[in-house]
Amino acid sequence: MSPNGINHLALASSDIKKTLQYFNEVLGMPLASLYWMHGVEETVHGFLVLNENCLLAFVGSPKISNDVEYGVTHSGNPGDPCVGGTMQHLALNVNSLEDLLAVRDRIRSKGLHCMGPMDHGMMQSIYFAGPDSMTLEIAYLTGEDPSKWIDPAVVEYLNISKQELEELRNPTPYTRPSEPVQNPSLKEGNTEFRMHWPEAYDMFMTTPDDLLVDLLKDNVPPTEISPEDANKGEQLSERIGKGLEG
């Protein structure tokens, strides 16, 4: 009972039209959907198709800056640092070396520099740059056993014990109880890992699940909504507040 893949990656874009066109023209990724982000003012969500179960998404807003500070906001290449929690680089998948070389040639045919392939043993990769100074990679898994690349020297460097390594390789199974697990209290819950939602966090995390699901329901396609209703979007916190008052 654990995630089994990537549903979508959501990356910030300072020019979402330009970004969607880049991935469409350079990598041939078709547009899946494009709409106002649910309950977020002046913010657009665009999705591109990777496969039938996986999308690449971008979030566009006038508030998103294109000011790049290498070593902080961006790495700039596959090896340099950036702030923890930001994207060091994005690697997309193909299924063979022939596919990898074909994508490389497609990228170069668009007038873009592309490095590789580089043979990493368990995978081979090419590297290039995208909008907003993104560092991009295309890779394919060669079929080599990835566990061969668990380096004992790195394990020792990170002070990972034998037991901890075993737990990392074999996570503890989880059995879901018969009754839903309730959110921990705001005071007792883990304070290290919390979304930064200053105005609404407490409200979101203390509203009963069934009520929250109902208040946040936004499942009608925009193509089936009248222009008048489409302009009635509200902030998530406003919608929940009104729902709780009601």
Secondary structure, 3 states (H helix, E strand, C coil): CCCCCCCEEEEEECCHHHHHHHHHHHHCCCEEEEEECCCCCCCEEEEEEEECCEEEEEEECCCCCCCCCECCCECCCCCCCCCCCCCCCEEEECCCHHHHHHHHHHHHHCCCCCEEEEECCCEEEEEEECHHHCEEEEEEECCCCHHHHCCHHHHHHCCCCHHHHHHHHCCCCCCCCCCCCCCCCCCCCCCCCCCCCCCCHHHHHHCCHHHHHHHCCCCCCHHHCCHHHHCCCCCHHHHHHHHHHC
